[in-house]
Amino acid sequence: MKFYKYLGVSSNSWTKDNRSFYRIFKFIFSIRGQKRLWSLFVKIFIFLIRKITGINVRNLHYKKWAKQNFITKKQLLILKEKQKELSYRPLISIVLPVYDPPENFFIECIESVINQIYTNWELCIADDVSPNENIRKIIKSYAEKDKRIKYVFRTENGHISAASNSAIEIATGEYLALLDHDDLITPDALYENVLALNNDREIDFLYSDEDKINEKGQFLDGHFKPDFCPDNFLSRNYICHFSVIRTSIIKEIGGFRIGLEGSQDYDIFLRAIEKCKKIHHIPKMLYHWRIHSESTALNMDTKPYATLAAVKALEDTLTRRNIKGKVESIDELPGFYKIKYDIETYKKVSIIIPSKNMAELTNTCIKSIFNLTKYPDFEVILINNNSDENTFFEMVKKWEQKEPNRFKCITDNGDFNFSRLINNAAKEAKGDYLLLLNNDTEVTQPDWISLLVEQAQRESIGAVGVRLLYKNETIQHAGVIIGLRGIAGHPFVGADKNEPGYFNYLKSVNNFSAVTAACLMVRKRCFDEVNGFSEDLAIEFNDVDFCLKLKEKGYNNIFTPEITLYHYESISRGHPHKTKESYEKHLKENKLFKDRWQKYIDHDPCYNKHLSLEYDDFRVKL
């Protein structure tokens, strides 16, 4: 990656007519410059450590975070008293299917339930004919000591779905909590769930953050999850543990399905969320998933049948929801899936490209569209904003002659206002879909519009964003996080295009609160519903503002890594605030955005509050 790109300095400021060593010197010694340099140093240091030692630096960060954030004995004593004050104290039935676990892990699992500071629970154990007779002796022993522990000994091995259903049959609680026979829940796990229910009695489904615990008792791989993101969930079971669901819903959908073993939780969650009014995420580490040689937590490859079951669960989900499409597993990412949605009607797509001069750059963009695109019905609308170079008009004339039915240029000679340019072009657009595209992008694949339409046609979807790469094959855009570096920023900037990202975020479809308008598709109807772009945001964050308006209307914005374009990062406009006037406008628009969207800056629901807003790689906040 070019050094100036990493520092956030526009490439335009390095050209011959704009070069200023004073500006560079001033930037390097500014607070922002120091943060960038420190971040660069840290990245280089981490890279070297990984190469030399093979140490997982992320787990070192998590170990430090755990020391700072795991609940202490003193805090537990305080919460133990507070839980007595809860006005709503539902019985929680913990469902525990058991089959031949290591005895020590099984005992620790039961003890983690007994040690709960919230006391109104029952542990419903179903042993699925464990070969080890001691397992049943352990169960009986604990049941004799604590009447809240109930059990059933199955007479025939039926695998985990049947065993879970047997445990549900003896459950009497208002909510069911799912626990695996060798895992652990934290002492405050049930308390935190009941506390959330006291704050909102309409919640039907709760889940929390989780990590893993190895055979040495070390905690690692902290998974800090977003609030409920339906498209993340269609890519993989990110909800997983610790899950608490209203019992009536589980019984309504018929419990666990036989034949979906290995992905039985994924299947029951997919069915349950269709019946839920509210799904609530608790951003606390309440579950420790055990790692050992045969566990799914260690390696999905230990249970290849789980992949087949997950594909079946997703296929059935599409059928129930009357959605036409095909589910595919991702070979290199066990536990991750992609859905290829059928395009019902190939409606017209209007590609809107604002430009001022920059004929060569703009021509590269337009040429890549017409040369590569296989989508049958699209038009290109080029917006001429104050161009004054002959080469630009010659380029326009060439395309008008070559593509008279699919290309047109409209003129707007007002001051540069990206939002106004987009809104005016949208009025001229004939398409059912609007595809906003920077003139400094380049298409790389024939199916790019088809893949965009696959997602944008869905009624639940607002804006669809894509993977954008710098010319040096590193990430420029893979979604937008609200609050990152102050207002909003792109995650994983500068990462190699082959990197998977945090829990494979760079390889899977995910919901983000916003995506960049450098390449964004939206249904024209949705665009009109939110009155298009906000023209009081002329230069900065207008695309983020637009996406948040869609989100407020109930639409989910989405990033898909299946579509890749090159993005040459605002070459045509240069630095957004290099003059006093533009800098004052920058400050004004920043304030306007903050006043309008502070709640998202404070908490982006597609991100986790424990993850850093200073670094862009989803590292834990220390």
MISE-53735 format. One record per residue (C-alpha): x, y, z. Coordinates in steps of 0.05 Angstrom, whole numbers, plus 5000, padded with zeros to 4 digits. Example, Ala and Ser with C-alpha at 12.3 -4.5 7.8 and 13.67 -1.06 7.14 Angstrom:
REM MISE-53735
REC      u      v      w
REC   5246   4910   5156
REC   5273   4979   5143
END
This chain:
REM MISE-53735
REC      u      v      w
REC   5000   5000   5000
REC   5025   5070   4984
REC   5049   5106   5047
REC   5007   5168   5033
REC   4944   5125   5025
REC   4956   5093   5093
REC   4965   5161   5126
REC   4899   5184   5095
REC   4932   5238   5052
REC   4901   5246   4983
REC   4944   5224   4925
REC   4928   5291   4893
REC   4967   5327   4947
REC   5029   5290   4923
REC   5025   5312   4851
REC   5075   5362   4824
REC   5030   5423   4827
REC   5006   5408   4898
REC   5066   5379   4933
REC   5077   5412   5001
REC   5129   5384   5048
REC   5104   5432   5101
REC   5034   5400   5098
REC   5064   5331   5103
REC   5108   5352   5161
REC   5049   5385   5196
REC   5005   5324   5186
REC   5057   5275   5212
REC   5063   5314   5277
REC   4988   5325   5285
REC   4946   5282   5331
REC   4914   5247   5272
REC   4981   5236   5239
REC   5011   5208   5303
REC   4953   5159   5309
REC   4962   5137   5237
REC   5037   5127   5245
REC   5027   5089   5310
REC   4975   5045   5277
REC   5023   5031   5220
REC   5078   5014   5269
REC   5032   4966   5307
REC   5011   4932   5242
REC   5084   4921   5222
REC   5101   4896   5292
REC   5043   4847   5294
REC   5061   4822   5224
REC   5133   4809   5246
REC   5111   4775   5311
REC   5064   4729   5273
REC   5117   4711   5222
REC   5172   4698   5272
REC   5134   4665   5330
REC   5068   4642   5301
REC   5034   4674   5362
REC   4961   4696   5354
REC   4965   4769   5374
REC   4890   4775   5375
REC   4887   4724   5431
REC   4940   4763   5469
REC   4894   4824   5465
REC   4835   4781   5486
REC   4873   4753   5546
REC   4886   4825   5569
REC   4814   4844   5556
REC   4789   4784   5596
REC   4831   4805   5656
REC   4800   4874   5654
REC   4728   4854   5639
REC   4712   4784   5667
REC   4666   4791   5727
REC   4701   4791   5794
REC   4680   4757   5859
REC   4664   4825   5889
REC   4620   4843   5830
REC   4585   4776   5835
REC   4568   4787   5908
REC   4536   4854   5890
REC   4496   4823   5833
REC   4476   4765   5877
REC   4439   4815   5922
REC   4412   4855   5863
REC   4381   4794   5830
REC   4335   4788   5890
REC   4305   4855   5871
REC   4284   4833   5802
REC   4208   4841   5796
REC   4203   4789   5740
REC   4235   4723   5758
REC   4217   4672   5704
REC   4238   4600   5711
REC   4294   4585   5661
REC   4299   4513   5639
REC   4370   4496   5617
REC   4368   4441   5564
REC   4428   4395   5569
REC   4433   4336   5520
REC   4488   4289   5542
REC   4527   4235   5507
REC   4592   4208   5535
REC   4628   4273   5552
REC   4696   4273   5588
REC   4676   4266   5661
REC   4716   4326   5686
REC   4687   4372   5633
REC   4617   4347   5647
REC   4624   4360   5721
REC   4650   4430   5708
REC   4590   4442   5662
REC   4540   4423   5716
REC   4578   4463   5768
REC   4574   4525   5724
REC   4498   4519   5727
REC   4496   4508   5802
REC   4540   4569   5812
REC   4490   4616   5778
REC   4474   4678   5820
REC   4403   4678   5792
REC   4369   4621   5828
REC   4303   4608   5792
REC   4327   4555   5743
REC   4321   4481   5729
REC   4373   4438   5694
REC   4340   4388   5648
REC   4389   4333   5630
REC   4375   4279   5577
REC   4428   4225   5574
REC   4429   4193   5505
REC   4453   4124   5528
REC   4524   4144   5544
REC   4571   4083   5541
REC   4606   4108   5604
REC   4563   4086   5663
REC   4595   4139   5707
REC   4559   4193   5669
REC   4492   4170   5695
REC   4520   4163   5765
REC   4544   4235   5762
REC   4475   4258   5739
REC   4440   4220   5794
REC   4488   4245   5846
REC   4477   4318   5828
REC   4401   4309   5823
REC   4400   4281   5894
REC   4438   4343   5919
REC   4397   4395   5882
REC   4323   4386   5867
REC   4327   4437   5810
REC   4366   4384   5771
REC   4320   4338   5731
REC   4338   4282   5685
REC   4315   4230   5636
REC   4355   4169   5616
REC   4338   4152   5544
REC   4334   4078   5528
REC   4355   4086   5455
REC   4410   4129   5426
REC   4376   4181   5381
REC   4432   4233   5373
REC   4431   4305   5397
REC   4364   4328   5368
REC   4325   4271   5399
REC   4362   4279   5465
REC   4349   4354   5466
REC   4275   4342   5454
REC   4274   4293   5512
REC   4304   4347   5557
REC   4251   4397   5532
REC   4196   4348   5549
REC   4213   4352   5623
REC   4224   4427   5622
REC   4172   4472   5656
REC   4205   4540   5650
REC   4179   4600   5612
REC   4246   4603   5575
REC   4293   4550   5550
REC   4369   4559   5552
REC   4414   4515   5510
REC   4478   4486   5538
REC   4527   4434   5512
REC   4551   4379   5558
REC   4624   4401   5561
REC   4617   4477   5559
REC   4611   4530   5614
REC   4566   4589   5628
REC   4591   4647   5670
REC   4560   4656   5740
REC   4521   4717   5717
REC   4496   4686   5652
REC   4424   4675   5674
REC   4422   4740   5713
REC   4441   4781   5652
REC   4387   4747   5611
REC   4333   4758   5663
REC   4356   4830   5674
REC   4345   4842   5599
REC   4275   4810   5605
REC   4259   4856   5663
REC   4275   4915   5618
REC   4233   4889   5561
REC   4182   4833   5571
REC   4169   4826   5496
REC   4238   4795   5482
REC   4230   4725   5456
REC   4302   4707   5439
REC   4367   4728   5474
REC   4439   4713   5457
REC   4506   4737   5482
REC   4579   4740   5464
REC   4622   4679   5473
REC   4693   4654   5473
REC   4729   4587   5475
REC   4764   4551   5532
REC   4818   4500   5517
REC   4839   4439   5556
REC   4888   4481   5596
REC   4832   4527   5619
REC   4856   4585   5576
REC   4804   4632   5546
REC   4813   4651   5473
REC   4778   4671   5408
REC   4730   4720   5439
REC   4671   4728   5391
REC   4642   4798   5399
REC   4577   4795   5360
REC   4532   4849   5331
REC   4459   4859   5349
REC   4414   4815   5307
REC   4436   4819   5234
REC   4391   4773   5192
REC   4438   4768   5133
REC   4499   4753   5176
REC   4456   4696   5204
REC   4439   4670   5134
REC   4515   4665   5122
REC   4529   4626   5186
REC   4504   4611   5256
REC   4538   4670   5289
REC   4487   4671   5346
REC   4507   4603   5372
REC   4517   4609   5448
REC   4490   4630   5499
REC   4418   4626   5472
REC   4354   4634   5512
REC   4287   4626   5476
REC   4215   4631   5499
REC   4190   4560   5511
REC   4123   4570   5476
REC   4159   4587   5411
REC   4203   4524   5414
REC   4141   4481   5426
REC   4103   4517   5371
REC   4156   4500   5319
REC   4162   4428   5344
REC   4229   4430   5379
REC   4291   4402   5346
REC   4285   4367   5279
REC   4311   4296   5272
REC   4360   4291   5215
REC   4391   4360   5224
REC   4443   4335   5274
REC   4507   4375   5272
REC   4469   4439   5254
REC   4409   4427   5298
REC   4418   4494   5334
REC   4424   4532   5269
REC   4360   4500   5244
REC   4319   4513   5306
REC   4344   4585   5309
REC   4325   4596   5236
REC   4255   4571   5251
REC   4248   4606   5318
REC   4267   4676   5295
REC   4209   4673   5245
REC   4162   4671   5305
REC   4198   4722   5349
REC   4174   4793   5361
REC   4241   4815   5390
REC   4311   4787   5388
REC   4360   4816   5438
REC   4436   4814   5440
REC   4472   4818   5507
REC   4542   4846   5493
REC   4574   4806   5549
REC   4618   4744   5549
REC   4571   4694   5581
REC   4591   4628   5549
REC   4656   4589   5545
REC   4656   4539   5487
REC   4701   4479   5502
REC   4758   4462   5454
REC   4783   4391   5452
REC   4802   4341   5398
REC   4732   4322   5377
REC   4694   4387   5389
REC   4661   4429   5335
REC   4691   4490   5369
REC   4760   4466   5348
REC   4746   4446   5277
REC   4682   4441   5236
REC   4717   4387   5195
REC   4709   4339   5254
REC   4634   4338   5237
REC   4628   4343   5161
REC   4555   4322   5166
REC   4542   4388   5201
REC   4553   4424   5135
REC   4502   4381   5099
REC   4452   4393   5155
REC   4463   4468   5153
REC   4452   4470   5077
REC   4387   4432   5088
REC   4366   4479   5144
REC   4378   4540   5099
REC   4343   4508   5039
REC   4282   4494   5082
REC   4285   4566   5107
REC   4281   4592   5036
REC   4221   4546   5023
REC   4185   4569   5085
REC   4197   4642   5067
REC   4176   4631   4995
REC   4244   4653   4969
REC   4273   4622   4906
REC   4348   4609   4909
REC   4403   4559   4919
REC   4446   4547   4981
REC   4520   4533   4973
REC   4572   4515   5025
REC   4639   4551   5022
REC   4692   4497   5018
REC   4748   4538   5047
REC   4704   4565   5103
REC   4670   4508   5141
REC   4607   4533   5175
REC   4597   4589   5124
REC   4546   4590   5068
REC   4522   4633   5011
REC   4453   4639   4981
REC   4446   4650   4906
REC   4379   4685   4899
REC   4341   4674   4834
REC   4329   4739   4796
REC   4254   4738   4782
REC   4255   4796   4732
REC   4315   4829   4699
REC   4290   4900   4710
REC   4328   4960   4683
REC   4388   4985   4723
REC   4407   5058   4719
REC   4482   5069   4731
REC   4494   5140   4756
REC   4565   5167   4750
REC   4582   5239   4771
REC   4644   5269   4739
REC   4683   5333   4728
REC   4734   5327   4672
REC   4782   5268   4684
REC   4765   5239   4616
REC   4816   5183   4618
REC   4794   5159   4686
REC   4720   5164   4671
REC   4729   5129   4604
REC   4763   5071   4639
REC   4703   5064   4684
REC   4651   5068   4628
REC   4691   5023   4582
REC   4695   4969   4636
REC   4620   4972   4644
REC   4602   4964   4571
REC   4658   4914   4556
REC   4646   4867   4614
REC   4573   4872   4638
REC   4528   4813   4618
REC   4465   4840   4652
REC   4413   4848   4597
REC   4381   4916   4614
REC   4420   4976   4639
REC   4434   5048   4623
REC   4492   5094   4641
REC   4477   5165   4663
REC   4539   5208   4666
REC   4533   5273   4704
REC   4576   5329   4678
REC   4590   5376   4736
REC   4628   5437   4711
REC   4674   5401   4663
REC   4716   5447   4620
REC   4765   5402   4584
REC   4756   5383   4511
REC   4779   5312   4523
REC   4719   5302   4569
REC   4669   5325   4517
REC   4703   5284   4464
REC   4697   5223   4509
REC   4623   5238   4520
REC   4610   5245   4445
REC   4645   5179   4432
REC   4600   5141   4480
REC   4536   5176   4456
REC   4552   5152   4386
REC   4573   5082   4407
REC   4517   5069   4457
REC   4460   5116   4437
REC   4407   5074   4474
REC   4446   5059   4537
REC   4487   5121   4550
REC   4470   5193   4562
REC   4503   5253   4594
REC   4466   5305   4634
REC   4496   5372   4656
REC   4494   5404   4725
REC   4537   5467   4729
REC   4522   5484   4801
REC   4574   5481   4856
REC   4596   5410   4872
REC   4543   5377   4915
REC   4545   5302   4910
REC   4476   5293   4939
REC   4444   5342   4890
REC   4479   5309   4832
REC   4453   5241   4851
REC   4382   5266   4864
REC   4378   5302   4797
REC   4405   5241   4760
REC   4355   5196   4796
REC   4298   5238   4767
REC   4325   5224   4697
REC   4335   5149   4711
REC   4288   5099   4677
REC   4311   5040   4718
REC   4277   5003   4775
REC   4346   5000   4807
REC   4396   5056   4817
REC   4469   5038   4817
REC   4512   5095   4843
REC   4583   5090   4817
REC   4645   5134   4825
REC   4681   5153   4761
REC   4746   5128   4793
REC   4723   5055   4795
REC   4734   4997   4747
REC   4690   4936   4737
REC   4726   4869   4740
REC   4672   4816   4728
REC   4615   4804   4679
REC   4563   4784   4732
REC   4572   4844   4778
REC   4504   4876   4764
REC   4468   4808   4768
REC   4499   4795   4836
REC   4478   4864   4860
REC   4407   4854   4835
REC   4403   4786   4870
REC   4408   4823   4936
REC   4375   4890   4919
REC   4311   4857   4894
REC   4296   4829   4964
REC   4243   4868   5001
REC   4283   4869   5066
REC   4344   4900   5033
REC   4361   4974   5027
REC   4430   4991   5001
REC   4478   4938   4973
REC   4553   4950   4976
REC   4611   4913   4946
REC   4685   4898   4958
REC   4729   4954   4931
REC   4803   4945   4922
REC   4861   4993   4914
REC   4902   4980   4851
REC   4953   4944   4895
REC   4901   4890   4912
REC   4886   4913   4983
REC   4819   4929   5014
REC   4791   4999   5006
REC   4718   4984   5024
REC   4683   4925   5057
REC   4626   4960   5094
REC   4622   5021   5139
REC   4624   5023   5215
REC   4589   5082   5247
REC   4632   5115   5300
REC   4697   5088   5273
REC   4751   5142   5281
REC   4698   5192   5304
REC   4640   5190   5255
REC   4644   5132   5206
REC   4699   5092   5173
REC   4715   5031   5131
REC   4740   4967   5166
REC   4800   4927   5143
REC   4829   4983   5100
REC   4896   4960   5072
REC   4884   4887   5086
REC   4905   4838   5031
REC   4847   4818   4987
REC   4856   4745   5007
REC   4852   4758   5082
REC   4789   4729   5115
REC   4780   4786   5165
REC   4749   4781   5234
REC   4710   4715   5237
REC   4712   4715   5160
REC   4677   4782   5152
REC   4715   4794   5087
REC   4692   4728   5058
REC   4618   4728   5077
REC   4555   4769   5066
REC   4542   4815   5125
REC   4496   4871   5146
REC   4528   4938   5158
REC   4493   5001   5179
REC   4521   5034   5117
REC   4561   5022   5053
REC   4597   5070   5008
REC   4564   5104   4948
REC   4627   5092   4908
REC   4588   5030   4886
REC   4519   5023   4916
REC   4454   4993   4889
REC   4385   5009   4916
REC   4315   5000   4890
REC   4288   5065   4861
REC   4226   5057   4904
REC   4269   5056   4967
REC   4309   5115   4943
REC   4245   5156   4934
REC   4217   5131   5001
REC   4273   5166   5039
REC   4274   5226   4992
REC   4341   5208   4963
REC   4405   5239   4988
REC   4406   5296   5038
REC   4430   5358   5000
REC   4453   5393   5064
REC   4509   5341   5064
REC   4543   5363   5000
REC   4610   5328   5005
REC   4620   5282   5065
REC   4580   5226   5097
REC   4520   5236   5050
REC   4522   5162   5031
REC   4525   5141   5105
REC   4467   5188   5119
REC   4428   5157   5061
REC   4440   5087   5087
REC   4419   5105   5157
REC   4354   5135   5130
REC   4341   5068   5097
REC   4356   5032   5162
REC   4308   5077   5200
REC   4254   5055   5150
REC   4268   4983   5169
REC   4312   4962   5111
REC   4376   4923   5121
REC   4439   4948   5086
REC   4486   4894   5062
REC   4558   4881   5040
REC   4574   4825   4992
REC   4646   4803   4978
REC   4625   4767   4915
REC   4631   4831   4875
REC   4698   4865   4867
REC   4715   4931   4834
REC   4778   4972   4834
REC   4771   5040   4866
REC   4823   5093   4854
REC   4799   5133   4915
REC   4773   5202   4896
REC   4828   5220   4847
REC   4781   5266   4811
REC   4764   5311   4870
REC   4828   5308   4911
REC   4830   5325   4985
REC   4760   5343   5011
REC   4783   5402   5055
REC   4850   5430   5032
REC   4825   5503   5032
REC   4798   5544   5090
REC   4729   5546   5059
REC   4726   5472   5046
REC   4753   5457   5116
REC   4697   5500   5147
REC   4647   5461   5105
REC   4678   5397   5130
REC   4668   5418   5202
REC   4596   5440   5188
REC   4578   5374   5155
REC   4611   5334   5210
REC   4569   5371   5262
REC   4506   5362   5221
REC   4517   5287   5216
REC   4532   5280   5290
REC   4470   5320   5309
REC   4428   5275   5264
REC   4458   5207   5278
REC   4491   5209   5347
REC   4454   5147   5370
REC   4489   5106   5315
REC   4556   5138   5331
REC   4546   5117   5404
REC   4525   5047   5383
REC   4528   5017   5314
REC   4480   4957   5319
REC   4521   4920   5267
REC   4584   4926   5310
REC   4600   4909   5382
REC   4615   4960   5437
REC   4675   4920   5460
REC   4710   4928   5393
REC   4757   4986   5378
REC   4734   5050   5345
REC   4807   5071   5336
REC   4830   5011   5295
REC   4793   4984   5234
REC   4808   4909   5242
REC   4754   4891   5294
REC   4806   4885   5349
REC   4781   4886   5420
REC   4780   4952   5456
REC   4830   4955   5513
END
